Amino acid sequence: MKKFTKSILTALSLATATFSVAPQAAGLTEAATASKTTKEYKDGSYDVTAEIYDAGDTVYSTEASFLTAAGAKVTIKSNKLSAVIFTLESDSPSYSSLTINGQKAKVTKAKDGSVTYTFAASAYQTKKGTISFTVNDKKVTADVTFSGLPSNAYNTVVEKSKVAKKTVKKNSAVYNRAGKKTKAKSIKAGKTITTYGTLTRNGVKYYKVSKKASRYIKASNVDGVFVTLKKSTAVYTKALKKTKTTYKKGKKLYAYAYAMLGGNKYYKLGTNKYIPASKVDGYNITLKHGAIVYTKDLKKTKTSYGEGKKLYAYGSAVLNKRKYYQVGSNSFIVASNVDGTNRKLKKNAYIYKKSKGKAVRYKKFVLKKNSTHKTYGGAVTIKGKKYYIVGVGQYVVKSNFR
């Protein structure tokens, strides 16, 4: 069926309204943006009810009771209404010459004795129509009204028109407006193309790559990023179940998007394939001050690291108004042990190092009065005297700072 019935158009009139947005300033390769949102049929088979009344009355037709009880299915193919189908059990009466809204049924019988009555799409109407048939040698004409399609029978389609230059990062198949892959030649990675807007269907975003023809490529092949693993990782499903696939440190991967799963960021590598972003976005840190490891609830663990220890930080977090680095699963260290705190000297100061439990001069360095230096963590005690750590194995007397 090429057109919606009048009743469906009425029901969808608000849902298919076009929305305009104020155009944005255009760049050298971009035009202003306009947007519209519509609802379109979604391919599938959907249950609807068929209320059949005696002609001109509000009493259910006794002769059609088996049809009413069975209900109907409306099928949609290629985003268009395709057929209306009733299926009756083997112990149901036989309906001959069954016609709905001018469409005669095609009758098929299954091995189990059930009978299917299939009608052309125009039989489906949500306004009052006509049904006629012969059952038990009795000819019947009655009124019939179908219920509307369920909400999941429609796709919400958002289209935005905007001309822009884009570079394709992954080889991209070409799709039509309905999201079906075409036989058109794929667009190779590295090619710079002109796009004429976007189309979002079922949550999948496409770029329009032809000004007039129905040609689209998936935006994920354009907008994604290449990432390099800093740590080896397993691949997980969206439900965070570990798969058998793993990648080693240094592996370069293409991430189509990112998602928050279980409160953490993951990169999407493909359908139901994710890796922790921490394996990509993390960084190496060096402790300038010994550090105790805490849980996310700031409970002290039995693990600690000494000054100078190199660790891999998966990211940072503010816990109870204080910055911490995450160095493992539910493992955090105070960030000031790495980042330091700026402090100003109130007088010239020497740098010391530890030797046999004592503080001894470190080379001949002298830090000048009023100069600012980073100190790491809390003060430490050497032979009863307080010192701030200013580098790995380097100390300055605490009282020298303001």
C-alpha positions in Angstrom: 0.0 0.0 0.0 1.6 3.3 -1.1 -0.3 5.7 1.1 -1.5 5.8 4.7 -5.3 5.6 5.1 -7.0 8.8 5.9 -7.7 7.7 9.5 -4.0 6.9 10.2 -2.9 10.2 8.8 -5.3 11.9 11.2 -3.9 10.0 14.1 -0.4 10.8 13.2 -0.8 14.4 12.2 0.8 15.7 15.3 3.5 13.1 15.4 4.6 13.8 11.9 4.8 17.6 12.3 8.0 19.3 11.1 10.0 21.2 13.6 12.3 24.1 12.6 15.3 25.4 14.5 17.0 28.7 14.2 19.8 28.3 11.6 23.4 28.5 12.8 26.0 30.6 11.3 27.5 28.9 8.2 31.2 28.3 7.8 33.1 28.0 4.5 31.9 24.5 3.9 28.7 24.5 5.9 25.2 25.7 5.3 22.5 26.5 7.8 20.7 23.7 9.6 17.0 22.8 9.4 15.5 19.9 11.3 12.3 17.8 11.1 11.0 14.8 13.0 8.6 12.3 11.6 7.1 8.9 12.4 7.2 6.1 9.8 6.1 2.5 9.7 8.6 -0.1 11.1 8.9 -3.4 9.4 7.4 -6.3 11.4 4.1 -8.0 12.3 1.9 -6.4 14.9 -1.2 -7.5 16.8 -4.4 -5.5 16.4 -8.0 -6.2 17.5 -10.9 -6.4 15.1 -14.3 -5.4 16.5 -17.1 -6.8 14.4 -20.7 -5.7 15.1 -24.0 -6.5 13.5 -24.5 -4.1 10.6 -25.8 -0.7 11.9 -25.7 -1.9 15.5 -23.4 -1.9 18.6 -23.9 -5.6 19.3 -21.0 -7.9 18.5 -21.7 -10.3 15.6 -22.2 -13.8 16.8 -21.3 -15.3 13.4 -18.0 -13.4 13.4 -17.1 -14.3 17.1 -14.2 -16.5 16.1 -12.6 -13.8 14.0 -13.1 -11.2 16.8 -11.6 -13.6 19.4 -8.6 -14.4 17.1 -7.6 -10.9 16.5 -5.5 -9.9 13.5 -1.9 -9.2 12.6 -0.9 -6.3 10.4 2.4 -6.8 8.6 4.7 -4.0 7.5 7.3 -4.5 4.8 9.7 -1.9 3.4 8.1 0.6 5.8 4.7 0.2 4.2 1.5 -1.6 5.2 1.7 -5.0 3.6 -1.1 -7.3 4.7 -3.8 -8.1 7.3 -3.9 -11.7 8.6 -6.4 -13.7 10.7 -5.4 -17.2 11.8 -8.1 -19.5 13.2 -7.7 -22.8 15.0 -8.7 -26.1 13.4 -11.9 -26.4 15.4 -13.1 -23.0 14.1 -16.0 -22.7 11.6 -15.1 -22.2 7.9 -15.5 -18.7 6.6 -16.0 -18.6 2.8 -16.1 -15.5 0.5 -14.5 -13.6 3.4 -14.1 -10.0 2.4 -13.0 -6.9 4.4 -13.3 -3.4 3.1 -13.4 -4.7 -0.5 -10.5 -7.0 -0.1 -11.1 -10.7 -0.5 -9.2 -13.1 1.7 -6.6 -15.5 0.4 -7.1 -18.7 2.3 -4.4 -21.2 3.2 -4.7 -24.3 5.4 -1.8 -25.6 7.5 -1.0 -29.3 8.3 -2.4 -28.8 11.8 -5.7 -27.8 10.4 -5.5 -24.1 11.3 -6.7 -21.7 8.6 -5.1 -18.4 7.6 -7.0 -15.6 5.9 -4.7 -13.0 4.3 -6.0 -9.6 3.0 -4.3 -6.8 1.1 -3.2 -3.9 3.2 -6.2 -1.7 2.4 -8.4 -4.0 4.4 -6.9 -2.5 7.5 -8.8 0.7 8.5 -9.3 2.2 11.9 -12.6 3.8 10.9 -15.8 1.7 10.6 -15.7 -0.6 7.5 -17.5 -3.6 6.1 -16.9 -7.3 6.4 -18.9 -10.0 4.6 -18.7 -13.8 4.6 -20.6 -17.0 4.5 -20.5 -19.3 7.6 -22.7 -22.4 8.2 -24.5 -21.6 5.0 -25.5 -18.2 6.2 -24.5 -15.0 4.4 -23.5 -12.2 6.8 -22.6 -8.6 6.3 -21.3 -6.7 9.4 -19.4 -3.6 10.5 -15.7 -3.9 11.3 -13.3 -1.6 13.0 -9.6 -2.3 13.6 -7.6 -0.9 16.6 -4.6 1.3 15.9 -1.1 -0.1 15.5 1.0 -0.2 18.7 3.6 2.4 19.3 6.4 0.0 18.5 5.1 -0.2 14.9 6.6 3.2 14.2 10.1 4.5 13.8 11.0 8.0 14.9 13.1 9.5 12.1 15.0 12.8 12.7 16.5 14.5 9.7 18.7 17.6 9.7 19.9 19.3 6.6 23.4 20.8 6.7 26.2 20.8 4.1 29.6 19.9 5.5 32.9 18.3 4.5 33.7 15.1 6.4 36.5 12.6 6.2 35.6 8.9 6.3 37.6 7.0 8.8 36.3 3.5 8.1 35.3 1.8 4.9 31.5 2.6 4.7 28.7 0.7 3.0 26.0 2.8 1.5 22.4 2.6 2.8 19.1 4.0 1.6 16.8 6.2 3.6 15.1 3.1 5.1 18.4 2.0 6.6 18.8 -0.9 4.1 22.2 -1.6 2.6 22.4 -0.9 -1.1 24.6 -2.3 -3.8 26.4 1.0 -4.3 30.2 0.9 -4.0 31.5 1.4 -0.5 33.2 4.7 0.3 36.8 4.1 1.3 38.5 5.2 4.5 40.4 8.4 4.1 38.1 9.9 1.5 36.9 13.4 2.1 33.2 13.7 1.1 30.4 16.3 1.1 27.5 15.5 3.4 24.1 17.0 3.1 22.7 16.4 6.6 22.0 13.6 9.0 19.2 11.0 9.4 18.7 9.2 12.7 16.6 6.0 12.6 16.2 3.6 15.5 19.0 5.4 17.3 21.4 4.9 14.4 22.8 8.1 12.9 23.6 8.4 9.2 25.2 11.1 7.0 23.5 11.8 3.7 26.1 11.6 1.0 24.1 12.6 -2.1 22.2 15.9 -2.6 19.3 14.2 -4.4 19.6 10.5 -4.2 18.7 8.3 -1.2 22.4 7.5 -0.2 23.6 7.4 3.3 26.6 6.1 5.3 26.7 5.4 9.0 28.0 8.4 11.0 30.0 6.1 13.3 32.4 5.4 10.4 33.0 9.1 10.3 32.7 10.4 13.8 34.6 7.6 15.6 38.2 7.7 16.8 41.2 5.5 16.6 42.5 4.6 20.1 45.7 2.9 21.2 45.7 0.6 24.2 48.0 1.5 27.0 47.1 -1.7 28.9 46.0 -5.1 27.6 42.3 -5.7 27.9 39.5 -8.1 27.4 36.4 -7.2 25.3 33.1 -7.1 27.2 29.4 -7.2 26.2 27.0 -4.4 27.0 26.0 -6.4 30.1 29.7 -6.3 31.1 30.2 -10.0 30.6 33.8 -10.8 29.5 34.2 -12.3 26.1 37.0 -14.6 24.8 38.5 -11.7 22.8 41.5 -9.9 24.2 43.8 -7.2 22.8 47.4 -6.5 23.9 49.0 -3.2 24.9 49.8 -1.1 21.9 46.9 -2.4 19.8 45.3 0.3 17.7 41.5 0.0 17.5 38.6 2.0 16.1 36.0 3.1 18.6 32.6 4.0 17.1 31.4 5.7 20.3 31.6 5.5 24.0 29.0 4.4 26.6 28.7 4.6 30.4 28.3 1.0 31.6 28.1 0.2 35.3 29.1 3.7 36.1 32.3 3.6 34.1 33.2 4.7 30.6 33.7 2.1 27.8 34.6 2.4 24.2 32.3 0.7 21.7 34.2 -1.4 19.1 31.3 -3.0 17.4 27.9 -4.7 18.0 27.9 -5.6 21.7 31.7 -5.2 22.0 33.2 -2.8 24.5 36.5 -2.1 26.2 37.1 -0.1 29.4 38.2 3.4 28.4 40.6 3.4 31.3 42.8 1.0 29.3 43.1 3.8 26.7 42.7 7.0 28.6 44.9 6.1 31.6 48.4 7.4 32.2 51.6 6.6 34.1 52.3 8.4 37.4 55.2 8.4 39.8 54.8 8.7 43.5 56.8 11.4 45.1 55.6 10.4 48.5 54.7 7.0 49.9 51.0 6.3 49.5 48.4 4.1 51.2 45.7 2.6 48.9 42.1 3.3 49.8 38.8 1.9 48.6 36.2 4.1 47.0 34.6 4.4 50.4 37.9 5.7 51.7 38.6 2.6 53.8 42.3 2.0 54.2 43.6 -1.2 52.6 46.6 -3.3 53.5 48.4 -2.1 50.3 50.8 0.8 50.2 53.4 2.0 47.7 56.7 3.6 48.5 58.2 6.9 47.2 59.3 6.7 43.6 56.9 3.9 42.7 55.6 4.1 39.1 51.9 3.3 38.8 49.2 3.3 36.0 46.3 5.6 36.8 43.0 4.7 35.2 41.7 8.1 36.0 41.0 10.5 38.9 38.1 11.0 41.2 37.1 13.4 43.9 36.2 11.5 47.1 35.0 13.5 50.1 36.2 16.7 48.4 39.7 15.4 47.9 41.3 14.3 44.6 42.4 10.7 44.3 44.0 8.6 41.5 42.4 5.2 40.7 45.3 2.7 40.4 43.2 -0.5 40.3 39.8 -2.0 40.8 38.4 -0.1 43.8 41.9 1.1 44.6 42.7 4.8 45.1 45.6 6.9 46.3 45.7 10.6 47.4 46.6 12.7 44.4 48.8 15.1 46.3 51.3 12.3 46.6 51.7 12.7 42.9 50.7 16.2 41.9 52.1 18.0 44.9 51.1 21.3 46.5 52.7 24.7 45.7 54.4 26.3 48.7 56.6 29.4 49.0 59.9 29.6 50.8 60.3 32.2 53.5 64.1 31.9 53.4 66.8 30.2 51.5 66.8 26.4 51.9 68.9 23.4 51.3 67.8 20.2 49.7 68.5 17.0 51.7 68.5 13.3 51.0 68.4 10.3 53.3 71.6 8.5 54.2 71.8 5.9 56.9 68.6 7.3 58.5 69.9 10.9 58.6 69.2 13.9 56.4 72.4 15.0 54.5 72.9 17.8 52.0 71.9 16.8 48.4 74.6 18.2 46.2 75.0 21.9 46.6 71.5 23.1 45.6 70.1 26.1 47.4 66.5 27.1 46.9 66.0 30.9 47.0 63.8 32.8 49.4 60.3 33.6 48.0 60.6 30.9 45.3 57.7 28.5 44.9 58.1 24.7 44.9 55.8 21.7 44.9 55.8 19.5 48.0 54.3 16.1 48.0 52.0 14.6 50.6 52.3 15.3 54.3 55.5 16.2 56.1 57.8 13.3 57.0 60.1 13.0 60.0 63.8 12.4 59.8 65.7 12.2 63.0 63.0 14.1 64.9 62.8 16.9 62.3 59.9 17.6 59.9 60.7 17.8 56.2 58.5 18.2 53.0 59.3 16.0 50.1 60.1 18.1 47.0 61.1 15.2 44.6 61.8 11.5 44.7 64.4 11.2 47.5 64.6 15.0 48.0 63.6 16.8 51.2 63.4 20.4 52.4 63.0 21.4 56.1 59.3 22.1 56.7 59.9 25.3 58.7 61.6 26.9 55.7 58.2 27.2 54.0 55.6 29.9 54.8 
